[in-house]
Amino acid sequence: MKTKTDDSNKKFQNLKKILSEMDSVLVAYSGGVDSTLVLRVAKEVLGSRVLAITAESSVYPSEEVEQAKALAENLGVKHKIIETQELSNPKFFNNPKDRCYWCKRELFGELASIAGENDLKYVLDGTNFDDLNDFRPGMEAAHEFGVRSPLREAMLTKEDIRSLSKRLGLSIWSKPSFACLASRFPYGMMITQESLLKVDKAERFLRELGLSQVRVRHHDTIARIEVLKNEIPKLLEEKPRLQLLSYLKKLGYSYVSVDLEGYRTGSMNEVLTGDDKR
C-alpha cells in the first residue's frame, strides 16, 4: 500500500532529477522553508554551480534577511544580498491587484541579469505546488523571465516540503510561512515605508508574546490580527491583551481587532472575484 512517505520520496527524487538537468542555477533565496529546500538540494546536486540571491528592501523585515544570510553560509552556498526599490514604482506602492507582478518583475529582471553575468543557466524560485491554489500574479513575471519553480514542477506540497526539510536536518523546517509585508494591505491602499515599518513592529511584538504564525492586516487605523485558531485564546488573556493594545496604539492604530477565522494565506485575496484574478 502506497504511503504519504513513499509519495514524498518519489517527488523528492524527481526534484533532484529536475535540478541535476539544469547544470547551474541562481536561487531567489528568501530564507523561508521552500527556498531553503531548493537551495539545499541544488547544492547537493550541482555543487559549486549554485548562487543564492536575497533581496533586501522595506517590504522585508531585516531579521529575515539576516536569517537567510546565516542559512546560506551554513549550507556552504555562495550568497549575495541585493537592494530592490519597490517603493519607487507607483505600480507597486499604489497597491493594485497585480502589485505582486510588478514586485516580482523588478526582482526577476535583476536576477536574470545577474545569472547571465555569472554564466548560470536558470533562475529558480521557491513556488510550491500548493501555491497554484492562490492568486499569485507574480507567477506571470516568473514566466516572462523564464524562472523555474522546481518544487512546483516536482508537485511538492507544503506538507511534503516540511517533512523533507525535517528529514534533511534543516533547522527551519517548522518555520512559519512568511510573505512580504506588502501583503498586509488591502488592494488600493497606498503602501508607504512608514506603514510597512508599523506592520513589521506590530508583528514582531506578537511573536515576542509567544505567538507562532502571525499577520497584522493594516486597515488604516485598524489592525486586524490573524493568528492560528488554537492561539486566539492567548490574545484574550488579560496581560498579553493589555500589552498588545498598549503597544499597537502607541504605533498609531486606533482600533485593534482579532480575526476569528484565524490565520490563512492570502486573506486579502478573499475580496477578489473571478474577474479580478484574470
N, C-alpha and C positions, 0 to 999 in steps of 0.2 A: 504493500500500500504506500503510495507516494505521500510524503510528509512536507510540511512547510520548509523544513530544513533542507530536504532534498531539492525542492524547487528553488530555494535561495542559493544553494550551492551551484546549481545549474546556471542561474543568472550570473553568479559571480565568475564562473569560468568563461561565460560569454563576454562579460565585461573585460576580462584580461585579454581575450582574443581580439576584441574591438580595439583596445589600446595598443596591443602589440602590432597591429596592422598600420598604425598611424606614423610610426618611425620617430617622430619628435613632436612635442606639444608645448603650448603655453596654456597654463591653467588659470582662469579667472578665480582667484582664491579669496574667499571671504573669511575663512576660519571657521565656518559652520560645519555641521556634520556631513552634509552632502559633498561639498567641495573638498573637504579633508579626505574623504574616502577616495575621490577621484585622484587627488594628489598622491595619496599613499600607494595606490595600485599603479598609477603611472610611473612612480619612482621605482617600484618593484619590477615592472615590465620593461621600462625604457631607460632606466639608469640615469645617466647624466644628461640625457636629451630631454630634460624637463625644466621649465621655468615657471615659477609661480608669481603672479602679479596681484597685489592687493590695492584697491582704490581707497584713497583717503579723502574725505570731504565732510561738510557739515551734516550730511544725511546719515553718516555712520558714527556711532559712539567711538571715542578714542580707545576705549578698552577693547573693542572688537578688533581694531587694527593691531593693537599690541599683542593680543592673543594669537592672531594669525601669524604675526612675526615669530613668536615663540614656537608655535606648532611647526611652521615651515623649517625652522632651524633644527628642531628635534627630529624631523623626518630627513634631514640632510639634503634638502632641496634648495636650489638657487632661488632667491626670493627678492623681489623689488616692490617698493611702495611708490605709487604714483598719485598725484593730486588730480581730482576731477572737479569741474566747475559747473555743476548742475544749476546752481542758483544764478548764474549769469544768463541762463536761457529762459525767456518768458514762456516758451512752450513747456517748460518744466515747472517753474515756480508759480505760474497761473493755475497749475494743477488740473488740467483737462483729464478726461477719462483715459487718454493714451499717454499720460505722464511717464509711465514706466518705459514706453517705447523710446522717448527722447533721451531718457537717462541712459538706457542700455545702448542706444545708438552712439552716443558720445563715447561710452566706455569701450564697446566692441570695436569701434573705429580706431581708437587709440591702441587697443590690444592687437588688432590686426597689423597695424604699422610696426609695433614692437616685435611681433612674431616674424614679420618679413625681415626686419633689421638683424634678427638673430638666427635667420635661416631655419625657423621652426615651421613645420608643415601645417599644424592645426591649432586653432584656439578652442579651448574646452570650457564649458561651464558646468555647474552642479545641478542643473534641472533634472528632476527625477520623474518617474512615471506617474506619480500622483498629481504632479503639477498640471497635468493635462486637464484636470477636473476644475481648475480655477481660471479666472480671467487674467491672462498674463500677456499683455501687448508687447512686453519685452522680447517674447519669443520671435516676433516678426523681425525685430532688429537683429537677433541672433541669426535668423535665416538669411537676411540680407548680406551679412558679413561671413557667411559660411561657418558659423560657430557650431561645433558639435556638442551634443549632450550625451555622453556615453552611458550615464545612469539610466536615462530615458530609453536609449537605444537597447539597453540590456533588460528593459522592463523592470528595473529595480524600484520598489516602493519604499516609502519612508520606513516602514517596519523592517523590510529587508536590510536597508542601509544601516539602521541602528544595530540590528542583530550582527551583521557582518563586521561593523566597526568595533563592537564589543569583543568579538572573537579575535580580531586583529590587534587588540590591545590599545585601541585609540582612546585616549583619556576623555575625549569629548563625545563619546558615543551617545550619552544621555543628555547632551546639551540642549536646552530648549530651542525651538525654532525661532529664527530671527528674520525680520525683513527690514529694509531701510526705513528710517524714521518718517520719510515722506508718506508712507502707507498709513500713518495715523490721522491723516487729514481728509475730510470729506472732499470729494471732487468739486472743483470750483472755488474752494477756499485757498487763498494765496498762501504759499509756503515761504516763510522767512527764516533767516538764521536765528533770530530771537525765539521764534516759536519752536523751532527744532530743538534748541537748547533747553527750552522749558519742558518739552516732552521727554528728552533724554534724562534730565534731572529727576523728573517725576517717576520714570520707570526704574531708575537706579535706586531711588528711595524705596520703592515697592520691593525690589529684590533684597534690599538690606533688611526689610521686615521679615524675610524668610520665604517669600512667595517665589515659586519657580518659573512659571510661564506667565508673563505679564504684557499687557498692552495698555497704553493710555491714549485713547482716541481723543483727538483735540477738536472740540466743537466750540471754538472761540472762547467764551467764558466758562464753558462746561468741560470738565474732564470726565470721560466715560471709561471706566476701568474694566478691563477684561482680565480675569484670571481663570485658572482651571476650576471647574464646578466644585470639586471637593475642597478647594481652598477658599471659596467665597466666605464660609463661616469665620475664617481668620480675620477678614476685613471688618467683621461686625463685633469682634471683641473690643471691649471699651478702650484699652490702652492703645493698640495699634490704630483703631478708628480715629481717635482724637489726634494722635501723632500725624496720621495721614492728612486729616482735614487741615490741621495747622500748617503743615509743610506745603501742601498744594495751594492753599490760599495765599501763602507768602510768595509763591511762584506767580500768582496773578489770576488763578482760577476763582470765579465767584461761587461756582457750584461743583460738587464732587458727587458722581453717581457710580453705582456698580451695575454692570450689565448682567442681568440674571440668567442670560443664556450662556454665560461663561466665555472663555477664550475659544475662538475659532479663526482659522486662517481666512484672510480676505473678507472680513466682515464689512468693510467699506464697499465691497462689490455687491452686497445684497440689495442695494437700491437700483442696480442696473437692470434694465430689461434686456431681452434678447437682441433687440436692435442696437442697444448701446454697446454690446460686446462685439459688434462687427467692425 
